[in-house]
Amino acid sequence: MRALLFTLLFTFKAMALDCTDVMVETKYMPKNNNQGNLNWCFAWTAADLLSTFEETPLSAYDVALQYHNHPAIRDEEIKKYTDVGGNDGAALIVSLQGKGLCLESQTNYTGSDWEKLSAMVEELSDPDKTLVQTICEHGLRDQQPFKDLSNKVIKILNKLSGDKKMAALLDVTCGERHQFKNKYGVGTRAIENFSQAQMMDKLDQLLTQKSPAAVAYDVDLIMSPADYQGVEANHSSTIIGRRKNPDNGQCEYLIKNSWGDRCPRRATVKCTSGNYWVPRDTLKNNMYEINWLQKR
């Protein structure tokens, strides 16, 4: 009996520590955009997950604006939504309960450079300027998304303000939004109710199924622990792979970057095409939430 118990415990431990190589299919995910100063990482992760399950690249920009304009979330006191973050799980729920999503190609005004998009959004959302004033000042009339808009539509948008103006602009430029082919549930494990080990177990389970997950973590402790100043830098990313490190045998996880396809400065982790590999213990010790999609 003791030998059998030992065998079962050993087998369970081996399964728990399994680190088979696995990569999530990313061909439908939006490209590695450069978020710049936009605090919308939650929108990238939500778009990554929804795009994967729907098998078409969907717009993180539309996710962000629908999230911030949701009546249960919107704070009228906040004037610059480009400075405001959000929650991965809530963004997924808002997207699923909303009017569908624009395709990534319909809102990719700045060539996947969200730093430029951030500047453009701030100009267009200026409460002291009309849309026409901004378009004229920056010579945008011959550029997308304005190039194909009639003067009649521009005049209607001109009467709106702030992010409501930007949301209305998406309504016009996207036309009929992508409608979800399937019904989904949103799964969440957060540090308030689950241990970090339990969250990692769920991440491993999802990756084994080749399903992506959105993980919230302290990015400074992962990227540059030696320079850590003791101030939490909350961030979220999509986890798209797992492997055993070829040099030291450590289990590590691939984080899809949201600062373009270049490797971040001062990064102490191995980086490839903007994505970076993080050791299991480093990710586990700094994560505080995981969100995922599941078909109903």
C-alpha positions as CSV (number, residue, x, y, z in Angstrom):
1,M,0.0,0.0,0.0
2,R,2.8,2.4,0.9
3,A,4.6,1.6,-2.4
4,L,1.4,2.3,-4.3
5,L,0.8,5.6,-2.4
6,F,4.4,6.6,-3.2
7,T,4.0,5.8,-6.9
8,L,0.7,7.8,-7.0
9,L,2.3,10.8,-5.3
10,F,5.3,10.7,-7.6
11,T,3.1,10.4,-10.7
12,F,1.0,13.4,-9.5
13,K,4.1,15.5,-8.8
14,A,5.5,14.6,-12.3
15,M,2.3,15.7,-13.9
16,A,2.2,18.9,-11.9
17,L,5.7,19.8,-13.0
18,D,5.2,18.8,-16.6
19,C,6.7,21.4,-18.9
20,T,6.1,20.1,-22.4
21,D,6.7,22.5,-25.2
22,V,3.5,24.1,-26.5
23,M,2.7,27.2,-28.7
24,V,-0.7,28.8,-29.0
25,E,-1.7,29.6,-32.6
26,T,-1.3,33.4,-33.0
27,K,-2.1,33.9,-36.7
28,Y,-5.5,35.4,-35.9
29,M,-4.3,37.7,-33.1
30,P,-3.8,41.4,-33.7
31,K,-0.1,42.3,-34.5
32,N,2.3,43.3,-31.7
33,N,1.2,46.9,-31.5
34,N,3.2,49.6,-29.8
35,Q,1.0,50.8,-26.9
36,G,3.3,53.7,-26.1
37,N,1.7,55.7,-23.3
38,L,-1.7,54.2,-23.7
39,N,-2.8,52.3,-20.6
40,W,-4.9,49.9,-22.5
41,C,-3.1,46.6,-22.1
42,F,-6.4,45.0,-21.0
43,A,-7.8,45.7,-24.5
44,W,-4.9,43.9,-26.2
45,T,-5.4,40.8,-24.1
46,A,-9.1,40.8,-24.6
47,A,-8.7,41.2,-28.4
48,D,-6.0,38.5,-28.5
49,L,-8.3,36.0,-26.8
50,L,-11.5,36.9,-28.8
51,S,-9.6,37.0,-32.1
52,T,-8.2,33.5,-31.5
53,F,-11.5,31.9,-30.7
54,E,-13.3,33.8,-33.5
55,E,-10.4,33.1,-36.0
56,T,-10.3,36.7,-37.2
57,P,-8.2,39.7,-36.0
58,L,-10.4,42.0,-33.9
59,S,-9.8,45.6,-32.8
60,A,-8.3,46.2,-29.4
61,Y,-9.1,49.9,-30.0
62,D,-12.8,49.1,-30.2
63,V,-12.5,47.0,-27.1
64,A,-11.0,49.9,-25.2
65,L,-13.6,52.5,-26.3
66,Q,-16.6,50.2,-25.7
67,Y,-15.2,49.4,-22.2
68,H,-14.6,53.0,-21.2
69,N,-18.0,54.2,-22.6
70,H,-19.9,51.4,-20.9
71,P,-22.6,53.0,-18.7
72,A,-21.6,50.8,-15.7
73,I,-17.9,51.7,-16.0
74,R,-17.7,55.2,-17.5
75,D,-16.6,58.0,-15.1
76,E,-17.7,61.3,-16.5
77,E,-15.0,63.0,-14.3
78,I,-12.3,61.4,-16.3
79,K,-11.5,63.4,-19.4
80,K,-8.5,61.5,-20.8
81,Y,-9.3,57.9,-21.2
82,T,-5.9,57.3,-22.8
83,D,-4.5,57.5,-19.3
84,V,-6.9,55.0,-17.7
85,G,-6.4,51.3,-17.5
86,G,-9.0,48.5,-17.1
87,N,-9.6,44.9,-16.3
88,D,-9.0,42.0,-18.7
89,G,-12.0,39.9,-17.5
90,A,-14.4,42.9,-17.5
91,A,-13.2,43.9,-21.0
92,L,-14.0,40.4,-22.3
93,I,-17.5,40.6,-20.7
94,V,-18.2,44.1,-22.1
95,S,-17.1,43.0,-25.6
96,L,-19.2,39.8,-25.5
97,Q,-22.3,41.7,-24.3
98,G,-21.8,44.6,-26.7
99,K,-22.6,45.3,-30.3
100,G,-19.8,43.2,-31.8
101,L,-16.3,44.3,-32.6
102,C,-14.6,46.1,-35.4
103,L,-11.9,44.2,-37.3
104,E,-8.4,45.2,-36.6
105,S,-7.9,46.3,-40.2
106,Q,-10.8,48.8,-39.8
107,T,-9.1,50.7,-37.0
108,N,-5.4,50.3,-37.8
109,Y,-5.1,54.0,-38.7
110,T,-1.5,54.4,-37.7
111,G,0.2,51.2,-39.0
112,S,0.0,49.3,-35.7
113,D,1.8,52.2,-33.8
114,W,-0.5,52.9,-30.9
115,E,1.9,55.6,-29.7
116,K,0.9,57.6,-32.7
117,L,-2.7,56.5,-32.3
118,S,-2.6,57.8,-28.7
119,A,-1.5,61.3,-29.9
120,M,-4.2,61.2,-32.6
121,V,-6.9,60.2,-30.1
122,E,-5.9,63.0,-27.8
123,E,-6.1,65.5,-30.5
124,L,-9.5,64.2,-31.8
125,S,-10.9,64.0,-28.3
126,D,-10.0,67.5,-27.3
127,P,-13.1,69.0,-25.7
128,D,-12.1,72.5,-26.8
129,K,-11.9,71.7,-30.5
130,T,-14.4,70.3,-32.9
131,L,-13.5,67.3,-35.1
132,V,-13.3,69.5,-38.2
133,Q,-10.8,71.9,-36.5
134,T,-8.5,69.0,-35.5
135,I,-8.8,67.4,-39.0
136,C,-7.9,70.7,-40.7
137,E,-5.1,71.5,-38.3
138,H,-3.3,68.2,-38.9
139,G,-4.2,67.7,-42.5
140,L,-6.1,64.5,-41.9
141,R,-8.9,64.8,-44.4
142,D,-7.1,62.8,-47.0
143,Q,-6.1,60.1,-44.5
144,Q,-8.0,57.2,-43.0
145,P,-10.5,57.0,-41.3
146,F,-11.6,60.4,-42.7
147,K,-10.8,59.9,-46.4
148,D,-13.9,57.9,-47.2
149,L,-16.3,59.8,-44.9
150,S,-18.8,62.2,-46.5
151,N,-19.0,65.8,-45.4
152,K,-22.5,65.0,-44.0
153,V,-21.1,62.4,-41.6
154,I,-18.2,64.7,-40.6
155,K,-20.7,67.4,-39.7
156,I,-22.6,64.9,-37.5
157,L,-19.5,63.8,-35.7
158,N,-18.5,67.4,-35.3
159,K,-21.3,67.9,-32.8
160,L,-20.0,65.2,-30.4
161,S,-17.3,65.5,-27.8
162,G,-14.5,63.5,-26.3
163,D,-14.5,59.7,-26.4
164,K,-18.1,59.6,-27.4
165,K,-17.0,61.3,-30.6
166,M,-14.3,58.6,-31.1
167,A,-16.8,55.9,-30.4
168,A,-19.2,57.4,-32.9
169,L,-16.4,57.6,-35.4
170,L,-15.8,53.8,-35.0
171,D,-19.6,53.2,-35.5
172,V,-19.3,55.0,-38.9
173,T,-16.0,53.6,-40.1
174,C,-16.6,49.9,-39.0
175,G,-20.2,49.7,-40.3
176,E,-21.5,46.3,-39.5
177,R,-19.3,45.0,-36.7
178,H,-18.1,41.4,-36.5
179,Q,-20.7,39.3,-34.6
180,F,-19.5,36.5,-32.5
181,K,-19.9,33.0,-34.0
182,N,-20.0,31.3,-30.7
183,K,-21.2,31.9,-27.1
184,Y,-18.5,32.2,-24.5
185,G,-18.0,32.2,-20.8
186,V,-15.2,34.2,-19.1
187,G,-13.1,32.4,-16.5
188,T,-11.2,34.3,-13.8
189,R,-8.8,33.4,-10.9
190,A,-7.6,36.3,-8.8
191,I,-5.1,36.6,-5.9
192,E,-8.0,37.4,-3.5
193,N,-9.4,33.9,-3.8
194,F,-6.7,31.7,-5.4
195,S,-3.1,31.1,-4.6
196,Q,-0.5,31.9,-7.3
197,A,0.2,28.2,-7.6
198,Q,-3.4,27.6,-8.4
199,M,-3.3,30.3,-11.0
200,M,-0.2,28.8,-12.6
201,D,-1.9,25.4,-12.6
202,K,-4.8,26.9,-14.5
203,L,-2.4,28.6,-17.0
204,D,-0.7,25.2,-17.6
205,Q,-4.0,23.6,-18.2
206,L,-5.0,26.2,-20.7
207,L,-1.7,26.1,-22.6
208,T,-1.8,22.3,-22.7
209,Q,-5.1,22.8,-24.5
210,K,-3.3,25.3,-26.8
211,S,-5.6,28.1,-25.4
212,P,-4.3,31.6,-24.7
213,A,-4.7,33.3,-21.3
214,A,-4.5,36.9,-20.1
215,V,-2.3,37.3,-17.1
216,A,-2.0,40.4,-14.9
217,Y,1.4,40.9,-13.2
218,D,3.9,43.4,-12.0
219,V,5.9,44.1,-15.1
220,D,8.9,45.8,-13.5
221,L,9.6,42.9,-11.3
222,I,9.8,40.7,-14.4
223,M,11.5,43.0,-16.8
224,S,14.1,44.7,-14.6
225,P,14.1,43.3,-11.0
226,A,17.4,44.9,-10.2
227,D,15.9,48.3,-10.9
228,Y,12.7,47.7,-8.9
229,Q,11.7,50.7,-6.9
230,G,9.0,49.1,-4.8
231,V,6.1,50.6,-6.8
232,E,3.8,48.2,-8.5
233,A,3.7,48.5,-12.2
234,N,0.5,46.6,-13.0
235,H,0.3,45.3,-16.6
236,S,-1.4,42.4,-18.4
237,S,-0.3,40.3,-21.3
238,T,-1.4,37.3,-23.3
239,I,0.6,34.1,-22.6
240,I,1.1,32.2,-25.9
241,G,3.7,29.5,-25.2
242,R,5.6,27.3,-22.7
243,R,8.9,25.5,-23.1
244,K,11.8,24.0,-21.2
245,N,14.7,26.4,-21.5
246,P,17.3,24.7,-23.8
247,D,20.2,25.9,-21.6
248,N,19.2,25.5,-18.0
249,G,16.1,23.2,-18.2
250,Q,13.9,25.7,-16.4
251,C,10.2,25.9,-17.4
252,E,9.4,29.3,-19.0
253,Y,6.5,31.0,-20.6
254,L,6.2,33.3,-23.6
255,I,4.6,36.7,-23.1
256,K,3.1,38.5,-26.1
257,N,4.5,42.0,-25.9
258,S,2.5,45.2,-26.4
259,W,5.4,47.5,-27.1
260,G,5.8,46.6,-30.7
261,D,8.0,43.9,-32.2
262,R,11.2,45.2,-30.7
263,C,12.7,44.0,-27.4
264,P,12.2,46.4,-24.4
265,R,15.2,48.3,-23.0
266,R,16.7,47.0,-19.8
267,A,14.9,43.7,-20.1
268,T,16.6,40.9,-18.1
269,V,14.6,38.2,-19.8
270,K,15.2,36.5,-23.1
271,C,13.3,38.4,-25.9
272,T,12.5,37.3,-29.4
273,S,10.7,39.6,-31.9
274,G,9.3,41.6,-29.0
275,N,7.9,38.6,-27.1
276,Y,9.8,37.5,-24.1
277,W,10.4,34.2,-22.2
278,V,9.8,34.4,-18.4
279,P,10.9,31.7,-15.9
280,R,8.0,29.9,-14.2
281,D,8.8,31.0,-10.7
282,T,9.3,34.6,-11.8
283,L,5.8,34.7,-13.5
284,K,4.1,32.8,-10.6
285,N,5.5,35.1,-7.9
286,N,4.4,38.3,-9.7
287,M,1.0,37.4,-11.2
288,Y,-2.2,38.4,-9.4
289,E,-4.9,37.4,-11.9
290,I,-5.6,35.2,-14.9
291,N,-8.5,35.4,-17.3
292,W,-9.6,33.1,-20.1
293,L,-12.4,32.3,-22.6
294,Q,-14.3,29.1,-22.9
295,K,-16.9,28.1,-25.4
296,R,-20.3,27.3,-24.0
